[in-house]
Structure formats: structure tokens, C-alpha cells
Amino acid sequence: MKYLKINIEEKADIEALKNAVLQLKGVSTAEIIDDENPESELKKAFAKTKEQLKTGDYETLVNDIFDILTKNNSKNNK
């Protein structure tokens, strides 16, 4: 799976942007991730855990959690 990361300004209408992206051909999902709140991102990763385990997608599960944890550590080391 490939991802597109979009950085937005504080005043941007996030929901409108999300809805616009979802209208594009080939886009299956769009989610809002707040880098200022890494716990919310970790909660989303664990929420996906159940479905990933059912489908046997262990590699993506481990990679998602590892990326979140290492990204959080790199912010704390700055």
C-alpha cells in the first residue's frame, strides 16, 4: 500500500480536504493524523490491530507501531 502525506496549515479546513481527497479515483481511505498528539496515532494503529491479525497482515501491523514509536522518539531527542 502507498500513502500520500499532506502537511496543512493550522487554519485549513481539514474535514473539507479529507472529503475532497476521498472523491479522487483510487483513494480508498483518508485519515487525519495529528503529529502534536502521537497518542491518537498510536490508538489508531492499535484499533487496526484486530483487523490486521484477522487477515494475517502481521508485517504492516509491526511496521505501523514501530514507525509511530520511533517517530515519537526522534521528536523527543531534538
Summary of the structure (lengths in Angstrom):
residues: 78
radius of gyration: 14.2
end to end distance: 30.1
largest distance: 39.7
contacts: 136
relative contact order: 0.09
helix: 59%
strand: 0%
